[in-house]
Amino acid sequence: AQTWLNAGVDGFRVSDADSVPHEFLKLYRQAFKQANSSAVLLGEVWNSDPKKLAPFFQDEFDALFDVPLYYKLAGNADRNGGGLLNGRGTPTDLDTALNAATLYTPTAELVRFAGYHNTNRAASLVGQNAARERMAALLILTLPGTPLIYYGDEIGMPGSLGSGALAEEYRRAPMDWTQSGKGTGVATWFKDVAQVNKPNDDVSVEEQQNVKGSLWSFYKMLIAQRKEHAALRGNSFQTVANPCRTCYAYLRWDANDFYLIAINFSDQTQSVTLDLAKTPRNVSGPGEDLVRGGTVSMPSNGRLTLTMEARDARILHWGK
């Protein structure tokens, strides 16, 4: 590790960290930080119980993958159709996973993800439903923590666990860059076997880049918001009570910006009234609707009613 740190590498991911004794991980961290105190140690502990993750933040890792939250979103890493992203369970399941952070040290960093090289891809998880793919993106990029985007998720590449010796590779197919699936720099390993990347399927960077309404453009908008506004990078977070059993809403804010994120996990349109009269920051006037365009006005009494279409994912922004 010291060789790579001396060469300028600024962090390491430790796979299967729960197979390594805690005593060793503590010694490893000491040596690691002595070589570069600002380098990051990211641990992979594949366990859905937050209590099992907590010890790994005790003088071992700076950050861990938020596997408990992933299981609330996806249900299962190897089977599709489950979890909140498919409307299974209740939105309050998110509270359970997010509140688990209180078990960790104050400096603990959680990496949030909806897909990973050891899981079925987000697109396959939700049956390539574009609206539900947007839900996944919105959650990962607007919740507190560090977002992880598995390559290809930003264009909706599918991929599920296969069979045989190469079972895992079915969800690790090469990035689909071009409409034809061919071209300079386009990898071809495993592509024909996986049958993931097909020509003219609207799932490629070339077919989605700079196309209004594409999943790629949605990701780009969210990344730009996160990059430009510290409110989405900090730790501010508060849920908003609402009468809709299939909806989830929360706030992110700082002195300059205020965001309302709302999601309807169901297949039915819902009318949701959110009481924002006592928010952490005074908000009034029109807010920018970053998904639909236009503005949404905050009523003087602070009770905002939104019509949430089936599988809707909304982000509203008020500036200073």
SULTA-V333240 format. One record per residue. N is the residue number from 0. RES is the residue in one letter. SS is DSSP state (H for helix, E for strand, - for the rest). Layout:
BEGIN
<<N RES SS> <N RES SS>>
END
This chain:
BEGIN
<<0 A -> <1 Q H> <2 T H> <3 W H> <4 L H> <5 N H> <6 A -> <7 G -> <8 V -> <9 D -> <10 G E> <11 F E> <12 R E> <13 V E> <14 S -> <15 D -> <16 A H> <17 D H> <18 S H> <19 V -> <20 P -> <21 H H> <22 E H> <23 F H> <24 L H> <25 K H> <26 L H> <27 Y H> <28 R H> <29 Q H> <30 A H> <31 F H> <32 K H> <33 Q H> <34 A H> <35 N -> <36 S -> <37 S -> <38 A -> <39 V E> <40 L E> <41 L E> <42 G E> <43 E -> <44 V -> <45 W -> <46 N -> <47 S -> <48 D -> <49 P H> <50 K H> <51 K H> <52 L H> <53 A H> <54 P H> <55 F H> <56 F H> <57 Q -> <58 D -> <59 E -> <60 F -> <61 D -> <62 A E> <63 L E> <64 F E> <65 D -> <66 V H> <67 P H> <68 L H> <69 Y H> <70 Y H> <71 K H> <72 L H> <73 A H> <74 G -> <75 N -> <76 A -> <77 D -> <78 R -> <79 N -> <80 G -> <81 G -> <82 G -> <83 L H> <84 L H> <85 N H> <86 G -> <87 R -> <88 G -> <89 T -> <90 P -> <91 T H> <92 D H> <93 L H> <94 D H> <95 T H> <96 A H> <97 L H> <98 N H> <99 A H> <100 A H> <101 T H> <102 L H> <103 Y -> <104 T -> <105 P -> <106 T -> <107 A -> <108 E E> <109 L E> <110 V E> <111 R E> <112 F -> <113 A -> <114 G -> <115 Y -> <116 H -> <117 N -> <118 T -> <119 N -> <120 R -> <121 A H> <122 A H> <123 S H> <124 L H> <125 V -> <126 G -> <127 Q -> <128 N -> <129 A H> <130 A H> <131 R H> <132 E H> <133 R H> <134 M H> <135 A H> <136 A H> <137 L H> <138 L H> <139 I H> <140 L H> <141 T H> <142 L -> <143 P -> <144 G -> <145 T E> <146 P E> <147 L -> <148 I -> <149 Y -> <150 Y -> <151 G -> <152 D H> <153 E H> <154 I H> <155 G -> <156 M -> <157 P -> <158 G -> <159 S -> <160 L -> <161 G -> <162 S -> <163 G -> <164 A -> <165 L -> <166 A H> <167 E H> <168 E H> <169 Y H> <170 R H> <171 R -> <172 A -> <173 P -> <174 M -> <175 D -> <176 W -> <177 T -> <178 Q -> <179 S -> <180 G -> <181 K -> <182 G -> <183 T -> <184 G -> <185 V -> <186 A -> <187 T -> <188 W -> <189 F -> <190 K H> <191 D H> <192 V H> <193 A H> <194 Q -> <195 V -> <196 N -> <197 K -> <198 P -> <199 N -> <200 D -> <201 D -> <202 V -> <203 S -> <204 V H> <205 E H> <206 E H> <207 Q H> <208 Q -> <209 N -> <210 V -> <211 K -> <212 G -> <213 S -> <214 L H> <215 W H> <216 S H> <217 F H> <218 Y H> <219 K H> <220 M H> <221 L H> <222 I H> <223 A H> <224 Q H> <225 R H> <226 K H> <227 E H> <228 H -> <229 A H> <230 A H> <231 L H> <232 R -> <233 G -> <234 N -> <235 S -> <236 F -> <237 Q E> <238 T E> <239 V -> <240 A -> <241 N -> <242 P -> <243 C -> <244 R -> <245 T -> <246 C E> <247 Y E> <248 A E> <249 Y E> <250 L E> <251 R E> <252 W E> <253 D -> <254 A -> <255 N -> <256 D -> <257 F E> <258 Y E> <259 L E> <260 I E> <261 A E> <262 I E> <263 N E> <264 F -> <265 S -> <266 D -> <267 Q -> <268 T -> <269 Q E> <270 S E> <271 V E> <272 T E> <273 L E> <274 D E> <275 L -> <276 A -> <277 K -> <278 T -> <279 P -> <280 R -> <281 N -> <282 V -> <283 S -> <284 G E> <285 P E> <286 G E> <287 E E> <288 D E> <289 L -> <290 V -> <291 R -> <292 G -> <293 G -> <294 T E> <295 V E> <296 S E> <297 M E> <298 P -> <299 S -> <300 N -> <301 G -> <302 R E> <303 L E> <304 T E> <305 L E> <306 T E> <307 M E> <308 E -> <309 A -> <310 R -> <311 D -> <312 A E> <313 R E> <314 I E> <315 L E> <316 H E> <317 W E> <318 G -> <319 K ->>
END
